[in-house]
């Protein structure tokens, strides 16, 4: 089974950022951590121990010595602050020594055992990073404890590991962990659970539940990665989702009307070809206009294409070229959404001196660095095909063929056999 979410290491990195960015709180005396059901990292504190810990004053985060003393005395939040200070995560330019990392991890693991969820995230990121089943098992142990303490992202991480990272897949358990993460507010957990419900070979095939969970992933932030995963999934039939653009047509349009410019571009693309809704070239042009900004977005490039063709309104080649130049500046780094059309101009000598090398360089620029929803609209697939047919001086077409296979389902470009299922 393919991985349901990014790698364990990447997930841990996100959790650490979250842990460092948020203010930690001590577990309530009257609301101790729930029973661990035999999966915790170490002995669970009793209510009396929690009460004793809460009577210790939380340290000033900048006072490392005081934080370590308070951690030894049983104050969980002080363990968290002490571990961050030891690991020097406040300064990304400082790399702590292995011994300092070990000390920081021990402090975080103690905070985790005392009932502090964010300490579990820190400990998991250090003790669970690297190769080997033992490290992954440790990350799972800590993530499970953090999930029990109410850390939504740690529930999702636990589910990821249960999906396929321990050598023994436990999909029913993964589904429960994904759902717990979703219930606690982690949109990635909602996506993971939706995928498993969509999967006919999953622990419980239930499309109604899957659709509801997928919708929930977009409620918090339509620009966040989990929501874009859902949108891409339904539009492309990818990432464990069935192809069903009609399920997101109204949602995408609503987000556009709420001022999310990038989703105006997606809505325009759907209206232009009649994907999930009635084909309407005039509306598509208006939606691309809404999605166009002064930074040269994909909306600008696509509006240029419609202007050049005279689709949905009057033809205006001059403005189309201006929009393409804005969305693919030649002499400086910048957006790449318009590079397909600028490259075609150099390839054909359309208003510029013909230059095959420059055209190929522009196709290369747009081969990476774009989200899949926009990439499919602005000619990335055609650019990749051109790069495969014209290897250039290095003659290396492998990465372009892999992209065509993975992102566009062009089976003839797959370097390894693809399961037809």
C-alpha positions in Angstrom: 0.0 0.0 0.0 1.3 3.5 -0.8 2.0 6.0 2.0 -1.1 7.9 3.0 0.7 11.0 4.1 4.2 12.5 3.8 7.1 10.7 5.3 7.4 10.3 9.1 10.4 12.7 9.2 8.4 15.4 7.4 5.4 14.9 9.6 7.6 15.1 12.7 9.1 18.4 11.4 5.7 19.9 11.1 4.8 18.9 14.6 7.9 20.4 16.0 7.1 23.7 14.3 3.6 23.6 15.7 4.9 22.8 19.2 7.4 25.6 19.2 4.9 28.1 17.8 2.1 27.5 20.3 2.0 28.3 24.0 2.0 25.1 26.0 -0.3 24.5 28.9 -0.1 22.1 31.9 -2.6 19.3 32.3 -5.5 20.2 34.5 -5.5 18.7 38.0 -9.2 17.9 37.7 -8.8 16.5 34.2 -5.9 14.0 34.1 -4.8 12.3 30.9 -7.1 9.5 29.8 -6.0 5.9 30.3 -3.3 4.8 27.9 -4.7 1.4 26.9 -1.2 -0.1 27.2 0.5 2.0 24.5 2.3 4.7 26.4 6.0 5.6 26.5 6.4 5.1 30.2 4.5 5.0 33.5 1.4 7.3 33.5 1.2 9.9 36.4 -1.6 9.4 38.9 -4.0 12.2 39.8 -2.0 12.8 42.9 1.2 13.1 40.9 -0.5 15.5 38.5 -1.6 17.6 41.5 1.9 17.6 42.9 3.3 18.6 39.5 0.8 21.4 39.1 1.9 23.0 42.4 5.3 23.6 40.9 5.6 27.0 39.2 6.2 26.9 35.5 9.7 28.2 34.7 10.6 31.3 32.7 11.4 29.7 29.3 14.6 31.6 29.0 15.9 30.3 32.3 17.2 26.9 31.3 18.5 25.9 34.7 15.2 26.8 36.4 13.3 24.9 33.7 15.4 21.8 34.2 15.0 22.0 38.0 11.2 22.4 37.7 11.2 19.5 35.2 12.9 17.2 37.8 10.4 18.4 40.3 7.6 17.1 38.1 6.4 20.2 36.2 5.6 19.0 32.7 5.6 22.3 30.9 9.0 23.2 32.3 10.3 20.0 30.7 9.0 21.2 27.4 10.7 24.6 27.8 13.9 23.0 28.9 14.0 20.6 26.0 13.5 23.4 23.5 16.3 25.4 25.1 18.6 22.4 25.1 17.8 21.6 21.5 18.3 25.2 20.5 15.3 25.2 18.2 14.8 28.9 18.7 17.9 29.4 16.5 17.8 27.3 13.3 21.5 28.2 12.6 22.7 26.3 15.6 23.2 22.5 15.4 23.3 21.0 18.9 25.8 18.2 19.6 24.6 14.6 19.8 25.0 14.7 23.6 22.9 17.9 23.8 20.3 16.3 21.6 20.1 13.3 23.8 19.6 15.6 26.9 16.9 17.6 25.2 15.1 14.4 24.1 15.2 13.0 27.6 13.7 16.3 29.0 11.0 16.1 26.3 10.3 12.5 27.0 9.9 13.2 30.7 7.4 16.0 29.9 5.5 13.6 27.7 5.4 11.0 30.5 4.1 13.7 32.9 1.2 14.4 30.6 2.4 17.2 28.3 1.4 16.5 24.7 3.7 19.0 22.9 6.6 17.4 24.7 5.6 14.2 23.1 6.0 15.9 19.7 9.4 17.2 20.5 10.6 13.8 21.9 9.2 12.0 18.8 11.0 14.4 16.4 14.4 13.6 18.0 14.1 10.0 19.1 12.0 9.0 16.1 14.1 10.6 13.4 16.5 8.7 11.2 16.3 5.2 9.7 15.4 1.9 11.3 12.4 0.2 12.7 13.3 0.9 16.3 13.3 4.6 15.7 9.9 4.5 13.9 8.6 2.3 16.7 9.7 4.9 19.2 8.1 7.7 17.2 4.9 5.7 17.2 5.0 5.1 20.9 5.4 8.9 21.6 2.9 9.9 19.0 0.3 7.5 20.5 0.9 9.0 24.0 0.6 12.5 22.6 -2.6 11.5 20.8 -4.1 10.3 24.1 -3.2 13.7 25.5 -5.2 15.4 22.9 -2.5 16.5 20.3 -4.4 16.2 17.0 -1.3 16.1 14.8 0.2 13.3 16.8 -2.9 11.2 16.2 -2.4 11.7 12.5 1.3 10.8 12.8 0.4 7.7 14.8 -2.0 6.8 12.0 0.6 7.3 9.3 3.0 4.9 11.1 0.2 2.4 11.6 -0.6 2.6 7.9 2.6 1.2 6.5 5.7 2.3 8.4 6.2 -0.4 11.0 6.4 -3.3 8.5 3.0 -4.6 9.8 0.1 -2.6 8.5 -2.8 -2.1 10.9 -5.4 -0.2 8.9 -8.3 -0.5 11.4 -6.1 1.1 14.0 -4.9 3.7 11.5 -8.4 4.6 10.7 -9.3 5.1 14.4 -6.2 7.3 14.8 -6.9 9.4 11.7 -10.5 10.0 12.9 -9.3 10.9 16.4 -6.9 13.5 14.8 -9.7 14.8 12.6 -12.1 15.1 15.6 -9.4 17.1 17.5 -9.0 19.5 14.6 -6.2 18.2 12.3 -7.4 18.5 8.7 -4.7 16.0 7.6 -6.4 13.4 9.8 -9.7 14.0 8.1 -8.0 13.4 4.7 -6.3 10.3 5.9 -9.6 8.9 7.2 -11.4 9.8 4.0 -8.9 8.0 1.9 -9.3 4.8 3.9 -13.1 5.0 3.7 -12.9 5.5 -0.1 -10.5 2.5 -0.4 -12.6 -0.6 -1.4 -9.8 -2.7 0.2 -9.7 -0.6 3.4 -10.9 -1.5 6.8 -14.4 -0.1 6.1 -15.6 1.1 2.7 -18.0 3.9 3.3 -18.2 6.7 0.6 -20.8 8.7 2.5 -18.4 9.0 5.5 -15.5 9.6 3.2 -17.2 12.6 1.5 -18.1 14.1 4.9 -14.6 13.8 6.2 -13.1 15.2 3.0 -15.4 18.3 3.2 -14.3 18.8 6.8 -10.7 19.0 5.7 -11.5 22.3 3.9 -13.5 23.9 6.6 -10.6 25.4 8.5 -8.4 26.7 5.6 -9.0 26.2 1.9 -5.4 27.1 1.1 -3.9 24.5 3.5 -2.3 21.4 2.1 -5.0 19.0 3.3 -7.8 20.9 1.5 -5.7 21.1 -1.7 -5.2 17.4 -1.5 -8.9 16.9 -1.4 -9.5 19.3 -4.3 -6.7 17.7 -6.4 -8.0 14.3 -5.5 -11.5 14.9 -6.8 -10.4 16.8 -9.9 -7.7 14.4 -10.9 -8.9 11.1 -9.4 -5.6 11.0 -7.4 -4.2 10.6 -3.9 -6.7 7.9 -3.0 -9.8 9.9 -4.1 -12.3 9.0 -6.9 -12.5 11.4 -9.8 -15.6 13.4 -8.9 -15.2 17.1 -9.8 -18.9 17.8 -9.3 -18.4 17.2 -5.5 -16.2 20.3 -5.2 -17.6 22.7 -7.9 -19.8 24.7 -5.5 -17.1 24.7 -2.8 -14.4 26.0 -5.1 -16.7 28.8 -6.4 -17.7 29.8 -2.9 -14.1 30.1 -1.8 -13.5 32.2 -4.9 -16.3 34.5 -4.0 -14.9 34.8 -0.5 -11.7 36.2 -2.0 -9.4 33.2 -2.4 -7.9 34.2 -5.7 -6.1 30.9 -6.4 -9.4 29.0 -6.2 -10.9 31.5 -8.7 -8.4 30.1 -11.1 -9.4 26.5 -10.4 -13.1 27.5 -10.8 -12.3 29.1 -14.1 -10.6 26.0 -15.3 -13.6 23.9 -14.4 -16.0 26.4 -16.2 -13.8 26.5 -19.3 -14.0 22.8 -20.0 -17.3 21.9 -18.3 -15.6 19.9 -15.5 -18.0 19.3 -12.6 -20.3 22.1 -13.9 -21.8 23.5 -17.1 -19.3 24.8 -19.7 -19.3 28.6 -19.8 -16.4 30.4 -21.5 -17.6 33.8 -20.6 -17.7 32.9 -16.9 -14.4 31.2 -17.1 -12.8 34.4 -18.5 -14.3 36.4 -15.6 -13.1 33.9 -13.1 -9.5 34.0 -14.5 -9.7 37.8 -14.3 -10.5 37.4 -10.6 -7.7 35.0 -10.2 -5.1 37.2 -11.8 -2.9 39.3 -9.5 0.1 41.6 -9.9 2.4 38.7 -9.0 1.8 36.8 -12.3 -0.4 34.0 -11.0 -1.8 31.1 -13.1 -5.0 33.1 -13.4 -3.1 35.7 -15.4 -1.5 33.1 -17.7 -4.9 31.4 -18.4 -6.6 34.7 -19.0 -3.9 35.4 -21.5 -4.6 32.2 -23.3 -8.3 33.0 -23.5 -7.6 36.5 -24.7 -5.2 35.2 -27.4 -7.9 32.7 -28.7 -10.8 35.1 -28.3 -12.6 32.7 -26.0 -15.4 34.1 -23.9 -15.0 37.6 -25.3 -13.0 39.8 -27.7 -9.5 38.7 -28.9 -6.6 40.8 -27.4 -3.2 39.3 -28.3 -1.3 42.3 -27.1 -2.7 42.0 -23.5 -2.3 38.2 -23.6 1.4 38.7 -24.2 1.7 41.2 -21.4 0.0 38.7 -19.0 2.3 35.9 -20.1 5.4 38.1 -19.6 4.1 39.0 -16.1 3.6 35.3 -15.2 7.0 34.2 -16.7 9.6 37.0 -16.6 12.5 36.2 -18.9 15.4 37.9 -17.2 14.8 37.2 -13.6 13.5 34.6 -11.2 9.8 34.7 -10.6 6.5 33.0 -11.4 6.4 30.2 -14.0 2.7 29.9 -14.8 3.0 31.6 -18.2 6.2 29.9 -19.3 4.5 27.5 -21.6 3.1 30.2 -23.7 6.3 32.3 -23.7 8.3 29.2 -24.6 5.9 28.5 -27.5 6.6 32.1 -28.8 10.3 31.5 -28.8 9.9 28.0 -30.3 7.8 29.4 -33.2 9.4 32.9 -33.5 6.0 34.5 -32.7 6.8 38.2 -32.3 10.3 37.3 -31.0 13.5 35.9 -32.5 13.2 32.2 -32.8 15.4 30.5 -30.1 15.0 26.8 -29.4 17.4 26.8 -26.5 15.5 29.5 -24.7 12.2 27.7 -25.3 13.6 24.6 -23.8 14.9 26.5 -20.8 11.5 27.9 -20.2 9.8 24.5 -20.4 12.3 23.3 -17.8 11.4 26.2 -15.5 7.8 25.1 -15.4 8.6 21.5 -14.9 8.8 22.0 -11.1 7.5 24.3 -8.4 3.8 24.4 -9.1 0.8 22.8 -7.4 -0.8 20.1 -9.4 -4.2 21.9 -9.8 -2.6 24.9 -11.5 0.1 22.9 -13.3 -2.5 20.8 -15.2 -4.2 24.0 -16.4 -1.1 25.9 -17.6 0.4 23.3 -19.9 2.9 21.5 -17.6 2.1 18.1 -19.1 2.8 19.4 -22.6 6.1 21.0 -21.4 7.2 17.7 -19.8 6.4 15.8 -23.1 8.5 18.3 -25.0 11.4 17.8 -22.6 11.2 14.1 -23.0 11.3 14.3 -26.8 14.1 16.8 -26.7 16.6 15.6 -24.1 19.0 18.5 -24.5 22.7 18.3 -23.9 22.5 16.2 -20.7 20.2 13.6 -22.3 18.5 12.9 -19.0 14.8 12.5 -19.4 14.1 10.2 -16.4 12.7 12.8 -14.0 10.4 14.2 -16.7 9.1 10.7 -17.5 8.5 10.0 -13.8 6.5 13.2 -13.5 4.4 12.3 -16.5 3.7 8.8 -15.1 3.1 9.9 -11.5 1.2 13.2 -11.9 -0.5 12.7 -15.2 -1.1 9.0 -15.5 0.8 8.7 -18.8 1.5 4.9 -18.5 3.7 4.8 -21.6 6.2 7.0 -19.7 6.3 4.8 -16.5 9.8 3.5 -16.1 8.5 0.6 -14.0 5.3 -1.5 -14.5 2.2 0.2 -13.1 -0.4 -1.8 -11.2 -3.5 -1.6 -13.4 -5.8 -1.8 -10.4 
